Amino acid sequence: MPGTQDAPQHHADATVGGVEPVTLDALPKGVAARIVEVRTRSAHERSKLMALGLTPHTVITVNQRFPSIVVEIGFTQIALDIASASAVLVQPD
């Protein structure tokens, strides 16, 4: 229709502050980031990660990258395998 505009669409992948979101497995050690989205193949796996505290808007820091990825959420440290870490999309601060 004339005069109709599509509303801008915002996606979880959108750049914020000039920094592209990355998966948690790509985040360097010592870098703080905010979780944007948890993308898993199954609802069960997503529920498990979210029960560990990996929820959107949560700030996390990578403390270790090998042999597993260890992240800090508040006063808690959680070890994740590469597959789980690659399902978490984060926005570096």
Backbone hydrogen bonds in HBPLUS format (Angstrom, degrees):
<---DONOR---> <-ACCEPTOR-->    atom                        ^
c    i                          cat <-CA-CA->   ^        H-A-AA   ^      H-
h    n   atom  resd res      DA  || num        DHA   H-A  angle D-A-AA Bond
n    s   type  num  typ     dist DA aas  dist angle  dist       angle   num
A0004-THR N   A0001-MET O   3.36 MM   3  5.70 158.5  2.41 128.4 127.5     1
A0014-ALA N   A0011-HIS O   3.04 MM   3  5.40 166.9  2.05 116.6 119.2     2
A0019-VAL N   A0016-VAL O   3.27 MM   3  5.84 171.3  2.28 118.9 120.9     3
A0022-VAL N   A0090-VAL O   2.88 MM  68  5.49 152.1  1.96 155.5 162.6     4
A0090-VAL N   A0022-VAL O   2.71 MM  68  5.49 174.7  1.71 171.8 170.8     5
A0026-ALA N   A0023-THR O   2.89 MM   3  5.54 157.3  1.94 120.3 127.6     6
A0024-LEU N   A0088-VAL O   2.77 MM  64  5.49 147.5  1.88 161.1 169.6     7
A0027-LEU N   A0024-LEU O   3.18 MM   3  5.23 158.0  2.23 104.9 111.6     8
A0031-VAL N   A0028-PRO O   3.32 MM   3  5.84 161.4  2.36 133.4 133.6     9
A0030-GLY N   A0062-VAL O   2.70 MM  32  5.40 174.2  1.71 154.5 156.5    10
A0093-ASP N   A0032-ALA O   3.02 MM  61  5.87 173.8  2.02 138.5 139.4    11
A0033-ALA N   A0060-ILE O   2.84 MM  27  5.49 155.0  1.90 158.0 165.0    12
A0060-ILE N   A0033-ALA O   2.77 MM  27  5.49 163.6  1.80 164.8 170.2    13
A0034-ARG N   A0091-GLN O   2.93 MM  57  5.18 164.6  1.96 135.1 135.9    14
A0091-GLN N   A0034-ARG O   2.78 MM  57  5.18 159.1  1.82 147.6 154.3    15
A0035-ILE N   A0058-THR O   2.86 MM  23  5.42 162.9  1.89 150.4 154.2    16
A0057-HIS N   A0035-ILE O   2.74 MM  22  5.13 170.2  1.75 149.4 145.9    17
A0036-VAL N   A0089-LEU O   2.75 MM  53  5.48 168.5  1.76 148.9 151.9    18
A0037-GLU N   A0089-LEU O   3.29 MM  52  5.18 159.6  2.33 133.8 136.7    19
A0089-LEU N   A0037-GLU O   2.84 MM  52  5.18 167.4  1.86 164.3 166.8    20
A0039-ARG N   A0087-ALA O   2.59 MM  48  4.82 163.7  1.61 166.5 161.6    21
A0046-ARG N   A0042-SER O   3.14 MM   4  6.40 160.5  2.18 146.4 152.1    22
A0047-SER N   A0043-ALA O   2.87 MM   4  6.05 156.1  1.93 146.9 153.3    23
A0048-LYS N   A0044-HIS O   3.02 MM   4  6.32 152.8  2.09 146.8 153.9    24
A0049-LEU N   A0045-GLU O   3.08 MM   4  6.39 163.4  2.11 152.6 155.9    25
A0050-MET N   A0046-ARG O   2.96 MM   4  6.14 161.1  1.99 151.5 157.2    26
A0051-ALA N   A0047-SER O   2.87 MM   4  5.98 145.3  1.99 143.3 152.7    27
A0052-LEU N   A0048-LYS O   3.21 MM   4  6.49 132.8  2.44 138.2 149.6    28
A0052-LEU N   A0049-LEU O   3.16 MM   3  5.19 134.2  2.38  95.0 107.4    29
A0054-LEU N   A0049-LEU O   3.15 MM   5  5.60 155.0  2.21 150.7 144.2    30
A0053-GLY N   A0050-MET O   3.02 MM   3  5.12 155.4  2.09 102.2 110.0    31
A0055-THR N   A0053-GLY O   3.00 MM   2  5.62 128.0  2.28 106.5  91.4    32
A0058-THR N   A0055-THR O   3.15 MM   3  5.79 156.6  2.20 143.6 145.1    33
A0061-THR N   A0072-GLU O   3.11 MM  11  5.17 143.9  2.24 134.9 145.2    34
A0072-GLU N   A0061-THR O   2.75 MM  11  5.17 155.1  1.81 149.8 158.6    35
A0063-ASN N   A0070-VAL O   2.76 MM   7  5.51 161.7  1.79 156.6 162.7    36
A0064-GLN N   A0070-VAL O   3.31 MM   6  4.91 147.6  2.43 136.6 135.1    37
A0070-VAL N   A0064-GLN O   2.92 MM   6  4.91 156.9  1.98 126.6 133.9    38
A0069-ILE N   A0080-LEU O   3.00 MM  11  5.16 152.3  2.08 164.9 158.8    39
A0080-LEU N   A0069-ILE O   2.70 MM  11  5.16 157.6  1.74 147.5 155.4    40
A0071-VAL N   A0078-ILE O   2.84 MM   7  5.35 158.8  1.88 154.7 155.7    41
A0078-ILE N   A0071-VAL O   2.82 MM   7  5.35 157.1  1.88 153.2 161.1    42
A0073-ILE N   A0076-THR O   2.77 MM   3  5.23 160.7  1.81 155.2 161.8    43
A0076-THR N   A0073-ILE O   3.01 MM   3  5.23 164.7  2.03 126.6 129.5    44
A0085-ALA N   A0081-ASP O   3.00 MM   4  6.24 166.9  2.02 157.9 162.1    45
A0086-SER N   A0082-ILE O   2.87 MM   4  5.98 144.8  1.99 147.8 157.0    46
A0087-ALA N   A0084-SER O   3.09 MM   3  5.32 153.6  2.16 105.1 113.4    47
A0088-VAL N   A0085-ALA O   3.29 MM   3  5.54 165.1  2.31 107.2 111.7    48
